[in-house]
Amino acid sequence: ESPMGLTKRKDSYYVEFRVLDDGKRLHLAAGVQGARLKRWKVGCTNKTTAKQQEAIIKTQLLSGTLLSERVQHLSMTLGAWAEVYKKIEDVQRIRSYRERCQRIDQTIVPFFGAQTLLQDLTVCGVEAFRQERGKGRAVATVNVDHNILKHMLKHAMKRDLITRNVACLVAAPKPKNARDRVLEPDEWTRLYDAAPGWFKPVLLTGYHTGMRLEEILTLTWDRVDLERGRIFLPATLTKTKQDRSVPMTPSLRREYQLLRQQDGIVRISGLVFQKNGKKFTHTYRTVRDICQNERIENFIFHDLRHCAVTNLADAGVDTETIMKIVGHSSVEMFLRYRSIKAEKLDDAMSRLNTLITRRSPASSQAHEIATI
């Protein structure tokens, strides 16, 4: 049996050695009774790099410098684990990976201390973290940091570095930041007319489909079917992690046909909305400037999602269909985005009163009383 081995799997090369663990260090033990097979993930599919890593691990085993897992687990600090966590492939695939790393380096690790052992993290510590972060910040912002810490400790538990996730034992209150801003028809007209030419199709897409800004800005032509009038969003790019087929209105479809003609055949699989091959930036600032100039108050780009949901409902489209179009995973979320004006509520009660009056055996008497 070979004392060492390099195996390749779909995600990475792996280094394998038979080792003995004396409770303090790992030792190379090919052919030794009681030795167990230990596997290390290289983290890449390059054979040259994998062989170099194999040689390093073998040298460490021969020299007795590789610590026992029991020692590693007891001595793993938050700072050291943060560096390991950031290299995990599943973590690196998260859309907000760069922002996540910044929050870890600038907020989470500095608060708890880089040298703090993972096993020494406590519920009280997490509560203190939330309290400190909550000073002058929205609940939603604190929840983002809290969720990142939860995820870090979840992966630490999977690797037996800790026995419990203390971040999960601290409640994270739901933020009271639900918005119900929907543009009036004249406000939409002013917003659209005042927008620069490059930004008009972006606004139109949000207003007509309810797509999220990031879904719009990362949209590529290979996911736009102009023949059928569909936009396809793969699970990797949606917030709900589910594929979505978004139908286009005739006017939006015409807008995209014009864009395609301008783009030409050269960038047919590139970004739909781009400048010099790169996606648009400063979109929130653009909306803010337009709103200031047009005196449109309390409006952000994401509110176009509220507009789309409300307009679809007003057009008589059923709830399930709207949820599929805009990508809502629950009725609760749909209702957050569905704005109902006070006049419609009054109209609903008026209709109810009419129905009850008509059905009542003493409808004529009730009518007389109501008109006194």
C-alpha positions in Angstrom: 0.0 0.0 0.0 1.3 3.4 -0.9 2.4 5.6 2.1 1.1 8.7 0.3 -1.3 9.5 -2.4 -2.7 12.3 -4.5 -6.3 11.9 -5.7 -8.3 14.1 -7.9 -12.0 14.8 -7.5 -14.3 17.1 -9.2 -13.7 20.0 -6.9 -10.1 19.6 -5.9 -7.0 17.4 -5.4 -6.7 15.6 -2.1 -3.5 14.5 -0.3 -3.7 11.3 1.7 -1.3 9.9 4.3 -1.5 7.2 7.0 -0.8 8.9 10.3 -0.6 8.2 14.1 -2.0 10.8 16.5 -0.3 10.9 19.9 -2.7 13.6 21.2 -0.2 16.4 20.5 1.1 15.9 17.0 0.5 13.8 13.8 3.3 11.5 12.6 3.7 9.7 9.2 3.0 6.0 9.8 2.8 4.1 6.6 2.3 0.4 7.3 2.1 0.9 11.1 -0.6 -0.9 12.9 -3.2 1.5 14.3 -2.5 4.2 11.8 -5.4 5.9 10.2 -5.9 7.5 6.8 -5.8 11.3 7.0 -7.0 13.4 4.0 -6.2 17.0 3.3 -8.0 19.1 0.7 -5.6 21.1 -1.5 -8.3 23.5 -2.7 -7.4 23.5 -6.4 -7.3 21.3 -9.5 -3.8 22.1 -10.5 -1.6 19.0 -10.3 1.7 20.9 -9.9 0.3 22.9 -6.9 -1.2 19.8 -5.4 2.2 17.9 -5.6 3.9 20.9 -3.9 1.3 20.8 -1.1 1.8 17.0 -0.8 5.5 17.5 -0.3 4.9 20.2 2.4 2.5 18.0 4.3 4.9 15.0 4.2 7.7 17.1 5.5 5.6 18.4 8.4 4.6 14.9 9.3 8.2 13.6 9.2 9.4 16.6 11.4 6.5 16.3 13.8 5.3 19.9 13.3 1.7 19.1 12.4 -0.5 19.5 15.5 -3.0 16.9 16.5 -6.6 17.8 15.5 -7.5 17.8 19.2 -4.9 20.5 19.9 -5.9 22.4 16.8 -9.5 22.4 17.8 -8.8 23.6 21.3 -6.4 26.3 20.1 -8.3 27.6 17.0 -8.7 31.4 17.3 -11.4 33.5 15.7 -8.8 35.3 13.6 -7.3 32.1 12.3 -10.7 30.6 11.6 -11.8 33.8 9.8 -8.9 33.2 7.3 -9.9 29.6 6.8 -13.6 30.4 6.5 -12.9 33.0 3.7 -11.1 30.3 1.7 -14.0 27.8 1.8 -15.3 27.3 -1.8 -19.0 27.6 -0.8 -18.3 30.8 1.0 -16.4 32.3 -2.0 -19.4 31.6 -4.2 -21.6 33.9 -2.1 -22.7 36.9 -4.2 -21.7 39.4 -1.5 -18.4 37.6 -0.8 -16.3 40.8 -0.9 -18.6 42.7 1.4 -18.7 39.7 3.7 -14.9 39.6 4.0 -14.9 43.3 4.8 -17.5 42.9 7.6 -15.5 40.0 9.1 -12.2 41.9 9.0 -13.5 45.3 10.0 -16.3 44.4 12.4 -16.6 40.9 13.7 -13.0 39.9 14.4 -12.1 43.3 15.9 -15.0 43.2 18.3 -14.5 39.7 19.6 -10.7 39.8 19.3 -8.5 37.9 16.8 -6.9 35.8 19.5 -10.2 34.8 21.1 -10.6 31.0 21.0 -13.7 29.8 19.1 -14.7 27.7 22.0 -14.6 30.7 24.3 -17.3 32.6 22.3 -20.4 33.0 24.4 -24.1 34.0 24.1 -23.5 37.0 26.3 -20.7 38.0 23.9 -23.0 37.8 20.9 -25.6 39.8 22.7 -23.0 42.5 23.5 -22.0 42.5 19.9 -25.5 43.1 18.7 -26.0 45.9 21.3 -22.7 47.6 20.3 -23.4 47.3 16.6 -27.0 48.6 17.1 -25.8 52.0 18.3 -26.9 54.3 15.5 -27.5 51.5 13.0 -30.6 49.9 11.6 -31.7 46.4 12.8 -31.2 45.1 9.3 -27.6 46.1 9.3 -26.9 44.4 12.7 -28.7 41.3 11.4 -26.4 41.1 8.4 -23.4 41.0 10.7 -25.1 38.5 13.0 -26.0 36.2 10.1 -22.4 36.2 8.9 -21.2 35.2 12.4 -23.8 32.4 12.5 -22.5 31.1 9.1 -18.9 31.3 10.3 -19.7 29.2 13.4 -21.9 26.8 11.4 -18.9 25.9 9.2 -16.7 25.6 12.4 -19.2 23.1 13.8 -19.2 21.1 10.7 -15.4 20.7 11.2 -15.8 19.8 14.9 -14.0 22.9 16.0 -16.9 23.8 18.3 -19.8 21.9 19.8 -22.5 24.6 19.6 -23.2 27.7 17.6 -23.7 30.5 20.2 -24.7 33.0 17.5 -27.8 30.8 16.8 -28.8 31.0 20.5 -29.3 34.8 20.2 -32.5 36.1 18.7 -32.3 38.4 15.7 -35.5 40.7 15.7 -37.1 41.3 12.4 -36.3 44.8 11.0 -39.2 47.2 10.8 -38.1 48.5 7.5 -40.9 47.4 5.2 -41.5 50.0 2.5 -44.8 50.6 0.7 -43.7 53.4 -1.7 -45.4 53.1 -5.0 -45.1 55.8 -7.7 -48.1 57.6 -8.9 -48.5 57.4 -12.8 -47.4 61.1 -13.1 -44.4 60.5 -10.9 -43.3 57.5 -13.0 -43.6 59.6 -16.1 -41.4 62.4 -14.6 -38.8 59.9 -13.4 -38.6 58.1 -16.7 -38.5 61.3 -18.8 -35.9 62.9 -16.7 -33.6 59.9 -16.7 -30.5 59.9 -19.0 -30.8 57.7 -22.1 -28.5 54.9 -20.9 -30.6 54.6 -17.7 -34.1 54.5 -19.2 -34.1 50.8 -20.2 -32.9 49.9 -16.6 -35.8 51.8 -15.1 -38.2 50.3 -17.5 -37.1 46.8 -16.7 -37.6 47.4 -13.0 -41.0 49.1 -13.4 -42.4 46.4 -15.8 -40.9 43.2 -14.3 -40.1 43.9 -10.7 -36.6 42.5 -11.2 -34.0 43.3 -8.5 -31.4 45.9 -9.5 -28.5 43.3 -9.3 -30.5 40.9 -11.5 -30.9 43.7 -14.1 -27.4 45.0 -14.0 -25.9 41.5 -14.4 -28.3 40.5 -17.2 -26.6 39.1 -20.3 -28.0 38.8 -23.8 -27.8 35.0 -23.8 -30.5 35.0 -21.1 -32.9 37.2 -23.1 -35.3 35.5 -25.5 -36.7 38.3 -27.7 -38.6 35.9 -29.9 -40.7 34.6 -27.0 -40.4 37.8 -24.9 -38.7 36.1 -21.9 -35.8 36.9 -19.5 -34.3 33.8 -17.9 -32.7 34.2 -14.5 -30.6 31.2 -13.3 -30.7 30.2 -9.6 -27.1 31.3 -9.1 -28.2 35.0 -9.7 -31.5 35.1 -7.8 -32.0 35.9 -4.2 -34.3 32.9 -3.7 -31.7 30.6 -5.3 -34.4 29.4 -7.8 -34.6 29.7 -11.6 -37.0 32.3 -12.8 -38.6 33.0 -16.2 -39.7 36.6 -16.4 -42.2 37.6 -19.2 -41.6 40.9 -20.9 -44.3 43.5 -21.7 -44.6 44.4 -25.4 -43.1 47.9 -24.8 -40.2 46.4 -22.8 -39.6 43.9 -25.5 -39.4 46.7 -28.1 -36.9 48.5 -25.9 -34.7 45.5 -25.8 -34.9 45.0 -29.6 -33.6 48.5 -30.0 -30.8 47.8 -27.5 -29.9 44.7 -29.4 -29.6 46.6 -32.6 -27.4 49.1 -31.0 -25.2 46.5 -29.4 -24.7 44.6 -32.7 -23.5 41.0 -33.1 -20.1 41.6 -31.3 -21.4 41.6 -27.8 -24.4 39.3 -28.3 -23.5 37.2 -25.1 -22.2 40.2 -23.1 -24.0 42.5 -20.6 -27.3 44.0 -21.7 -26.5 47.1 -19.8 -22.9 48.1 -20.0 -20.4 50.8 -20.6 -17.1 49.7 -22.2 -18.0 46.1 -21.4 -18.5 46.8 -17.7 -21.8 46.9 -15.8 -23.3 50.2 -14.8 -22.4 51.7 -11.5 -23.8 54.6 -9.4 -27.4 53.6 -10.2 -28.7 54.5 -6.8 -27.0 57.9 -7.0 -28.6 58.4 -10.5 -32.1 57.7 -9.1 -31.4 60.0 -6.1 -30.3 62.9 -8.4 -33.4 62.5 -10.7 -35.7 62.4 -7.7 -34.1 65.5 -6.2 -34.5 67.4 -9.5 -38.1 66.2 -10.1 -39.1 66.6 -6.4 -40.1 62.9 -6.1 -39.8 62.2 -2.4 -38.9 59.0 -0.5 -38.1 56.9 -3.5 -35.3 54.4 -4.2 -34.7 52.0 -7.1 -35.9 49.0 -5.1 -39.4 50.6 -4.8 -39.9 49.8 -8.5 -40.4 46.3 -7.3 -43.4 47.5 -5.2 -44.7 49.3 -8.3 -44.5 46.2 -10.4 -46.3 44.0 -7.8 -49.0 46.6 -7.1 -49.6 47.3 -10.8 -49.8 43.6 -11.6 -52.4 43.1 -8.8 -54.3 46.2 -10.0 -54.4 44.7 -13.5 -56.2 41.7 -12.1 -53.2 39.2 -12.1 -53.6 36.5 -9.5 -51.2 36.3 -6.5 -49.5 33.0 -7.5 -48.6 34.3 -11.0 -47.3 37.6 -9.6 -45.1 35.7 -7.1 -43.6 33.7 -10.0 -42.9 36.8 -12.1 -41.2 38.8 -9.4 -39.6 35.9 -7.5 -41.3 36.0 -4.2 -40.9 32.8 -2.2 -43.8 33.4 0.3 -47.2 35.1 0.4 -45.9 37.1 3.4 -43.2 38.6 1.3 -45.7 39.3 -1.5 -48.0 41.1 0.8 -45.1 43.3 2.0 -44.7 44.5 -1.6 -48.4 44.8 -2.4 -49.5 48.3 -1.6 -53.2 49.1 -1.2 -54.3 52.7 -1.2 -56.8 53.9 1.4 -59.3 54.7 -1.3 -59.3 51.0 -2.4 -59.9 49.9 1.2 -62.8 52.3 1.5 -64.1 51.1 -1.9 -63.8 47.5 -0.6 -66.0 48.2 2.4 -68.5 50.1 0.3 -68.8 47.0 -2.0 -69.1 44.8 1.1 -71.9 47.0 2.5 -73.7 46.9 -0.8 -73.5 43.1 -0.9 -74.7 42.7 2.7 -77.6 45.1 2.1 -78.7 43.2 -1.0 -78.6 39.8 0.7 -80.4 41.0 3.9 -84.1 40.0 4.1 -84.8 43.5 5.5 -82.7 45.3 2.9 -85.3 47.9 2.3 -85.6 48.7 6.0 -81.8 48.8 6.4 -81.6 51.2 3.5 -84.1 53.5 5.1 -82.2 53.5 8.4 -79.0 54.2 6.6 -80.4 57.2 4.8 -81.9 58.8 7.9 
